[in-house]
Amino acid sequence: MDGWDGETMRAVVRVCEGATPEESFDITSADAWLAFDAGVRNQGDRPRLFTRPPGAPERPAPRLLDRLRGRTGPRAAPPASPPPPPPAVALCHPDGRVREAALDAVRTAPELRPLLVVRCADWVAPVREKARAALAELPGDALFPLAELILRLSRRERGDCARALLEDALREGPAAEVLALTAAPDRATYRLAYRIAVERGLLTPIELAATAAACGDVTLQDLCAEAAVAALKPEEAVRPGASPDPDAAAVLDRLLAARSPRVRSAGVTALRRAGRHGDAEPFLADRSAVVRACARYVLRQGGVDPLPLYRELCADPAAHPGAAAGLGECGDRTTDAEALWTLVEHPVPAVRLHAISGLRALDVVVRERLTPSLDDPSPAVVRAATRALLPEAAGIPEHLLHERSAPERPRAVRVAADRLLRAAGRQRRPQPGYW
């Protein structure tokens, strides 16, 4: 539920009629509680939901004396005092005095604690302060089920108090509860749980490495990979003659085998810390430029020049396609440029792709020699050639680009021609069926 939609309206009506929140909406959802709070406030044009009890007539029945006198209108009898709204509704009432008085009901109704968290960010100071005092009295583990809602509200201007209480509870609470929150589906929740778990040392280096290698959250990848590397003993701390630490080797191997370039780069950089400089050599031809740069750094720290290694790897480019890009990143413009131009025509698409990247890194792109790569059968090569030619787009004959914009050309070629025409500041001629 979000805001005042039909589902929220039905939930508010059910609660006003006496149903519990659990019977009316998904109480495990932070969005549902926030929508319920907003929905009750939006009942300003429906005051009868707050005042008329279920099944009661809208107006009191006229008394006997009124009927004898012929008075049957709204002034026939004074209106009855409306009953108080249910606690869940009162906690979200538009009137701040009603919300403040309803906070006392939370002490005996734990199921209303989500609304207590909401009131901690209330815009009325007395309501906010009373709610914060009540939340601070709860045991720390009572905040863990409310973590998603607390973190969602922490984005509001006055929502930092509940977050501070949650972080203190995580730092002082049972380790099992903190680790359980690392499996929460909410991203903000599991990120905070992992951060606290790393601070408290609740995860082993191999667990951190496994998490960094397996998860798809880049923030979590960086956090766990850095923590795993920091837990390793540096080479200087290992006693002379001592056997290598098998756990440290397992941590590095897990990081080095990760799919994410960020995690692999952390593992490659950690090879220097472990004294395994030579193990960085296979990563000179990694598909990621960041990993290749880390590998060159580690090898140089070990006294090895990576340039001759790149030249050897480019002798067998099909086995090491990324070596062509690495050669351009640290090669010589006069010595290695021609070797890269030769690889631009290699039969393996990956080699052609990385060769073009190497030419860009060396800044030796020649417009006339690279323009034919716009017709390459590999879309990845076409995209790489387009990126390399963008600074030279104005020099490409316009008719060549318009020819490649024809509808019968492959989509990658048409998109490349469109990008180059726009980069050159030319008006592209629309093609039938293209737009």
ZAMARGU-4260 file (C-alpha; in steps of 0.2 Angstrom, whole numbers, plus 5000, padded with zeros to 4 digits):
<rodrens>
0) 5000/5000/5000 | 5006/5017/4996 | 4997/5033/5001 | 4978/5034/4999 | 4974/5020/4987
5) 4959/5008/4987 | 4968/4995/4997 | 4973/5007/5010 | 4956/5014/5011 | 4948/4997/5014
10) 4961/4993/5028 | 4958/5009/5037 | 4939/5006/5036 | 4941/4989/5043 | 4951/4995/5057
15) 4939/5009/5061 | 4925/4996/5062 | 4934/4986/5075 | 4946/4974/5065 | 4964/4972/5071
20) 4978/4978/5060 | 4983/4960/5057 | 4966/4956/5050 | 4967/4971/5039 | 4984/4972/5030
25) 5001/4965/5030 | 5009/4970/5047 | 5026/4963/5042 | 5027/4976/5028 | 5035/4993/5033
30) 5026/5001/5017 | 5009/4995/5024 | 5011/5003/5041 | 5017/5019/5033 | 5002/5019/5020
35) 4990/5015/5035 | 4997/5030/5044 | 4995/5041/5029 | 4978/5034/5025 | 4971/5038/5043
40) 4977/5056/5041 | 4968/5057/5024 | 4951/5053/5033 | 4948/5072/5036 | 4934/5072/5024
45) 4926/5056/5031 | 4925/5060/5050 | 4911/5047/5052 | 4924/5034/5052 | 4931/5041/5068
50) 4915/5045/5077 | 4901/5033/5072 | 4902/5016/5080 | 4899/5000/5069 | 4881/4997/5065
55) 4875/5013/5074 | 4863/5025/5065 | 4870/5041/5058 | 4858/5052/5069 | 4851/5047/5086
60) 4832/5042/5086 | 4820/5056/5091 | 4813/5055/5109 | 4795/5052/5112 | 4792/5070/5118
65) 4800/5076/5101 | 4789/5065/5091 | 4773/5071/5100 | 4779/5089/5097 | 4782/5085/5079
70) 4800/5088/5079 | 4810/5074/5070 | 4825/5084/5062 | 4843/5084/5068 | 4838/5096/5083
75) 4826/5083/5090 | 4839/5077/5102 | 4857/5081/5107 | 4870/5070/5098 | 4877/5056/5108
80) 4895/5057/5113 | 4906/5048/5100 | 4916/5033/5106 | 4934/5034/5105 | 4943/5028/5089
85) 4952/5011/5090 | 4970/5013/5097 | 4978/5010/5080 | 4967/5023/5072 | 4970/5035/5086
90) 4989/5033/5085 | 4987/5040/5067 | 4974/5053/5070 | 4975/5070/5062 | 4974/5078/5079
95) 4991/5078/5088 | 4982/5078/5105 | 4973/5062/5101 | 4990/5054/5094 | 4999/5059/5110
100) 4985/5051/5122 | 4985/5035/5112 | 5003/5032/5115 | 4999/5025/5132 | 4990/5011/5124
105) 5006/5004/5116 | 5013/4999/5133 | 5000/4985/5134 | 4998/4982/5115 | 5015/4976/5107
110) 5007/4974/5090 | 5005/4993/5089 | 5024/4996/5091 | 5026/4999/5073 | 5015/5015/5075
115) 5026/5019/5090 | 5041/5020/5078 | 5031/5031/5066 | 5026/5043/5080 | 5045/5045/5084
120) 5046/5055/5068 | 5030/5064/5071 | 5030/5083/5066 | 5022/5088/5083 | 5036/5089/5096
125) 5026/5083/5111 | 5020/5067/5102 | 5038/5064/5095 | 5046/5066/5112 | 5033/5055/5121
130) 5035/5041/5108 | 5054/5042/5109 | 5054/5040/5127 | 5042/5025/5126 | 5053/5017/5112
135) 5069/5019/5123 | 5060/5009/5137 | 5058/4994/5126 | 5071/4980/5127 | 5084/4980/5113
140) 5078/4964/5105 | 5061/4972/5103 | 5068/4984/5090 | 5075/4970/5078 | 5058/4965/5070
145) 5055/4984/5067 | 5072/4987/5059 | 5065/4989/5041 | 5052/5002/5047 | 5065/5011/5058
150) 5077/5013/5043 | 5064/5018/5031 | 5058/5032/5043 | 5077/5037/5046 | 5076/5045/5029
155) 5064/5058/5036 | 5070/5074/5044 | 5065/5068/5062 | 5068/5050/5060 | 5086/5048/5067
160) 5082/5044/5085 | 5074/5027/5082 | 5089/5022/5071 | 5101/5027/5084 | 5092/5016/5096
165) 5092/5002/5084 | 5111/5003/5081 | 5114/5003/5099 | 5104/4988/5101 | 5113/4979/5087
170) 5130/4983/5095 | 5124/4976/5112 | 5112/4963/5107 | 5114/4944/5105 | 5126/4939/5090
175) 5112/4927/5084 | 5100/4941/5082 | 5112/4952/5072 | 5117/4938/5061 | 5098/4934/5058
180) 5096/4951/5051 | 5110/4949/5038 | 5097/4938/5029 | 5083/4951/5029 | 5076/4954/5012
185) 5076/4973/5015 | 5093/4980/5008 | 5095/4994/5021 | 5092/4981/5035 | 5105/4968/5029
190) 5117/4982/5025 | 5116/4989/5043 | 5117/4971/5050 | 5132/4967/5041 | 5141/4983/5045
195) 5138/4980/5064 | 5143/4962/5062 | 5159/4967/5054 | 5162/4980/5068 | 5159/4966/5081
200) 5169/4953/5073 | 5155/4941/5072 | 5160/4934/5054 | 5175/4924/5050 | 5186/4930/5036
205) 5181/4915/5025 | 5163/4920/5028 | 5166/4938/5024 | 5175/4932/5008 | 5161/4920/5003
210) 5148/4934/5006 | 5158/4946/4995 | 5160/4934/4981 | 5142/4928/4981 | 5131/4944/4984
215) 5126/4956/4970 | 5126/4971/4981 | 5141/4982/4977 | 5141/4991/4994 | 5141/4974/5003
220) 5154/4967/4991 | 5166/4982/4996 | 5162/4980/5015 | 5165/4961/5016 | 5180/4960/5004
225) 5189/4974/5014 | 5185/4966/5030 | 5191/4949/5024 | 5207/4957/5018 | 5210/4967/5034
230) 5208/4951/5044 | 5223/4943/5035 | 5240/4944/5043 | 5253/4954/5033 | 5268/4945/5027
235) 5279/4953/5040 | 5268/4946/5054 | 5271/4928/5049 | 5286/4920/5058 | 5300/4915/5047
240) 5300/4897/5042 | 5281/4895/5047 | 5270/4887/5035 | 5257/4897/5026 | 5240/4900/5034
245) 5228/4889/5025 | 5213/4900/5031 | 5221/4915/5023 | 5224/4905/5007 | 5206/4900/5007
250) 5201/4918/5009 | 5211/4924/4995 | 5206/4910/4983 | 5188/4914/4986 | 5190/4932/4983
255) 5201/4929/4967 | 5187/4917/4960 | 5173/4930/4962 | 5163/4935/4947 | 5163/4953/4953
260) 5178/4964/4947 | 5177/4974/4963 | 5180/4958/4974 | 5193/4951/4962 | 5203/4967/4963
265) 5202/4967/4982 | 5209/4949/4981 | 5223/4953/4969 | 5228/4968/4979 | 5229/4957/4995
270) 5241/4946/4986 | 5255/4959/4990 | 5250/4959/5009 | 5251/4940/5009 | 5268/4940/5000
275) 5261/4931/4985 | 5266/4944/4971 | 5269/4931/4958 | 5251/4925/4959 | 5245/4941/4952
280) 5252/4937/4935 | 5236/4927/4928 | 5226/4943/4932 | 5236/4954/4920 | 5224/4948/4906
285) 5208/4949/4917 | 5192/4956/4908 | 5191/4970/4920 | 5203/4985/4919 | 5202/4988/4938
290) 5208/4970/4941 | 5222/4972/4928 | 5228/4988/4936 | 5229/4980/4953 | 5238/4965/4945
295) 5251/4977/4938 | 5253/4986/4954 | 5256/4970/4964 | 5269/4964/4951 | 5278/4980/4952
300) 5278/4979/4971 | 5287/4962/4969 | 5300/4969/4957 | 5292/4963/4941 | 5289/4973/4925
305) 5272/4968/4918 | 5275/4975/4901 | 5286/4961/4894 | 5273/4949/4901 | 5260/4958/4891
310) 5270/4956/4875 | 5272/4938/4878 | 5253/4935/4882 | 5249/4945/4866 | 5258/4932/4856
315) 5244/4920/4860 | 5229/4932/4861 | 5215/4919/4859 | 5220/4911/4876 | 5222/4929/4884
320) 5210/4941/4876 | 5212/4954/4890 | 5230/4955/4887 | 5228/4966/4872 | 5219/4979/4883
325) 5232/4978/4896 | 5246/4980/4883 | 5238/4997/4878 | 5236/5002/4897 | 5255/5001/4900
330) 5263/4999/4883 | 5273/5010/4872 | 5265/5020/4858 | 5279/5018/4845 | 5282/5000/4849
335) 5266/4992/4854 | 5253/5001/4843 | 5255/4991/4827 | 5254/4975/4837 | 5237/4981/4843
340) 5231/4986/4826 | 5235/4968/4820 | 5224/4961/4834 | 5210/4972/4828 | 5208/4960/4814
345) 5209/4944/4825 | 5196/4931/4822 | 5191/4930/4840 | 5178/4944/4844 | 5185/4946/4862
350) 5202/4949/4856 | 5196/4962/4844 | 5186/4970/4858 | 5201/4972/4869 | 5213/4977/4855
355) 5202/4992/4852 | 5201/4996/4871 | 5220/4995/4870 | 5221/5007/4856 | 5210/5020/4866
360) 5222/5018/4881 | 5237/5021/4870 | 5228/5036/4862 | 5233/5029/4845 | 5216/5028/4837
365) 5216/5031/4818 | 5199/5035/4811 | 5202/5028/4794 | 5208/5012/4801 | 5195/5009/4814
370) 5179/5014/4804 | 5178/4997/4796 | 5175/4990/4814 | 5158/4998/4814 | 5152/4984/4803
375) 5159/4970/4814 | 5148/4955/4817 | 5150/4957/4836 | 5139/4970/4844 | 5152/4972/4858
380) 5166/4976/4845 | 5154/4988/4837 | 5151/4997/4853 | 5170/4998/4857 | 5174/5005/4840
385) 5160/5018/4842 | 5167/5024/4859 | 5184/5025/4851 | 5178/5035/4837 | 5167/5047/4846
390) 5180/5060/4847 | 5184/5059/4829 | 5165/5058/4823 | 5166/5075/4814 | 5179/5068/4802
395) 5169/5052/4797 | 5161/5055/4780 | 5142/5058/4783 | 5136/5047/4769 | 5145/5032/4777
400) 5136/5035/4793 | 5119/5037/4784 | 5122/5021/4775 | 5124/5012/4791 | 5108/5019/4797
405) 5098/5009/4785 | 5084/4998/4792 | 5092/4982/4785 | 5108/4985/4795 | 5110/4976/4812
410) 5103/4986/4827 | 5121/4988/4834 | 5127/4996/4818 | 5112/5008/4817 | 5114/5013/4835
415) 5133/5016/4832 | 5129/5027/4817 | 5116/5037/4826 | 5128/5040/4841 | 5142/5046/4829
420) 5130/5057/4819 | 5124/5066/4835 | 5142/5067/4842 | 5147/5076/4825 | 5132/5088/4827
425) 5123/5082/4812 | 5105/5079/4809 | 5101/5061/4807 | 5089/5057/4793 | 5074/5046/4800
430) 5073/5029/4792 | 5056/5021/4790 | 5052/5008/4803 | 5067/5014/4814 | 5058/5026/4826
</rodrens>
